[in-house]
Amino acid sequence: MKKTLTIGMFHVTRARPTWRTPGFDGPDFTDIEYWTDLAKACEANGADFLFLADSYGYPTADDQVIPNAIERDVNFSTIDPQMLISALAAVTEHIGLVTTVSTMVESPPVVTRQFRTLDHLSRGRVGWNIVTGSAQAASALLFGEPLMAHADRYAKAADHVELSLKLWEGSWEPDAWKRDAATGVWADPTKVHEVEHDGPYFQSTGLLVTPPSPQVTPTLFQAGASEAGRDLAARYAEAVFLAAESKALADQISDIRRRAVEYGRGPDALRCLIAGTFRVADTMEQAVAEYEEAIAAVSLEEAATLYSYFTGIDLLALDPDKPIPSAAASGDNGRTNVERFLGPSAPTVREVLEEFRANGVMGKPFLGSAVEVADQAEAMIEETGADGFLVQPDPDGRNDRFFAEVMPELRRRGLIKESLVGTTLREHFFGEGQRTLPDSHPGARFRRSRVTV
Ligand SMILES: Cc1cc2nc3c(=O)[nH]c(=O)nc-3n(C[C@H](O)[C@H](O)[C@H](O)COP(=O)(O)O)c2cc1C
């Protein structure tokens, strides 16, 4: 039987490249209708979820913002996606709504209250993408903290998630919220508990006052494919975002599933989702021509700024004909896009720049007619063992051709569902009735009593 694929739509709350088109006066990324229309379109076309990426960071070199990032808006201006989610929840009914909060930015009492609120307002459709965060150099400066060592950032992330799970799962027993007008009891004090946490980074004694939401804990995502990132995903995440070439993806996915088994969760505890760019045209020739035109529109300087955003490494300061030297490659910024270009067949700095100019962090696009891109996507799933795609926006940000041609083609092939399963995001992934974390998830050990429905 064919695997049923999960389809998520990726967006960053920044301007689309169309802002560069002379005379363009379409809705702007600061306009709420831009986002509500987008969420409605994603839902109408059958996507499982819409993901809004986020970071406080921006491209820096030597601890200063790169002027080219400001001038060309290279991973620069954004609005806060978390603020948008409740508006998107109000105009949609089924689609999952996922956003990122870095474990370096907000503390667990804040994160747990925000996501629980959103889980109520969306009736159980919210997901948290757990990251240590891109552009850490900028973020650390902005928050007035020293750049923390990479391994320590991930240790802090694990401590953050532990306390967050305690607050979500441990504060309220499932039947604690009474709202009983006859007795005047709001909640049973014997079933609402203060949790204790004395971790290496977070200490807390207290509880989450917001009553349990449909999913209790939002569906947990993770992104960041360094070894420490893969381990964090295997331990806690229910879905993971990955971007690389097919062989590297296959290795990452089997490594994450192996680690998930070691954590007692099973190989299918996570949906492994590939960040895929679909460049759909009438023919392959046309798709290739449009792709080449898009690459030509990006300067190598912009590509270097983008690379610096993810890694803190200034490629323009390095020898273009040699691989990234190990001294530069050992920094404490994001590791995924450093480790990608190391090893015996490491590309030269020039080749890394060309790769970033063409594909950024996302790997090569699927190119051609709807049938051709569906063939390529299907082959990618077989080669990597992934569970679906996080579809990147096309240049106008609307994915019109993906929705109109590729989704129906995937549906015709029996690769995607006719309609979403269940009402919560977790059910969309794991089946009807699976609204809360499964017992095999580490969060389940913080429950004081089990739901017996
Ligand atoms: C599809 C995809 C989406 C991502 N979304 C975010 C995001 O919204 N915010 C963020 O800080 N990092 C995001 N990341 C991860 C960063 O690129 C970066 O790898 C991570 O935050 C740092 O961890 P690392 O050191 O393990 O690479 C995403 C990665 C992928 C592949």
The ligand as an ORCA input file, in Angstrom:
! r2SCAN-3c Opt
* xyz 0 1
  C      12.377     23.634      6.624
  C      13.107     24.240      7.760
  C      12.487     25.211      8.523
  C      13.165     25.827      9.581
  N      12.532     26.793     10.295
  C      13.219     27.474     11.238
  C      12.629     28.575     11.917
  O      11.470     28.914     11.703
  N      13.386     29.242     12.812
  C      14.686     28.896     13.108
  O      15.329     29.580     13.921
  N      15.245     27.832     12.520
  C      14.560     27.129     11.584
  N      15.140     26.055     10.947
  C      16.409     25.515     11.465
  C      17.566     26.417     11.226
  O      17.831     26.411      9.856
  C      18.794     25.970     12.028
  O      19.281     24.796     11.457
  C      18.543     25.707     13.488
  O      17.739     26.674     14.074
  C      19.876     25.652     14.236
  O      20.158     24.353     14.581
  P      21.418     23.532     14.047
  O      22.621     24.077     14.736
  O      21.084     22.138     14.476
  O      21.498     23.713     12.590
  C      14.490     25.433      9.884
  C      15.106     24.433      9.126
  C      14.434     23.831      8.068
  C      15.113     22.779      7.273
*
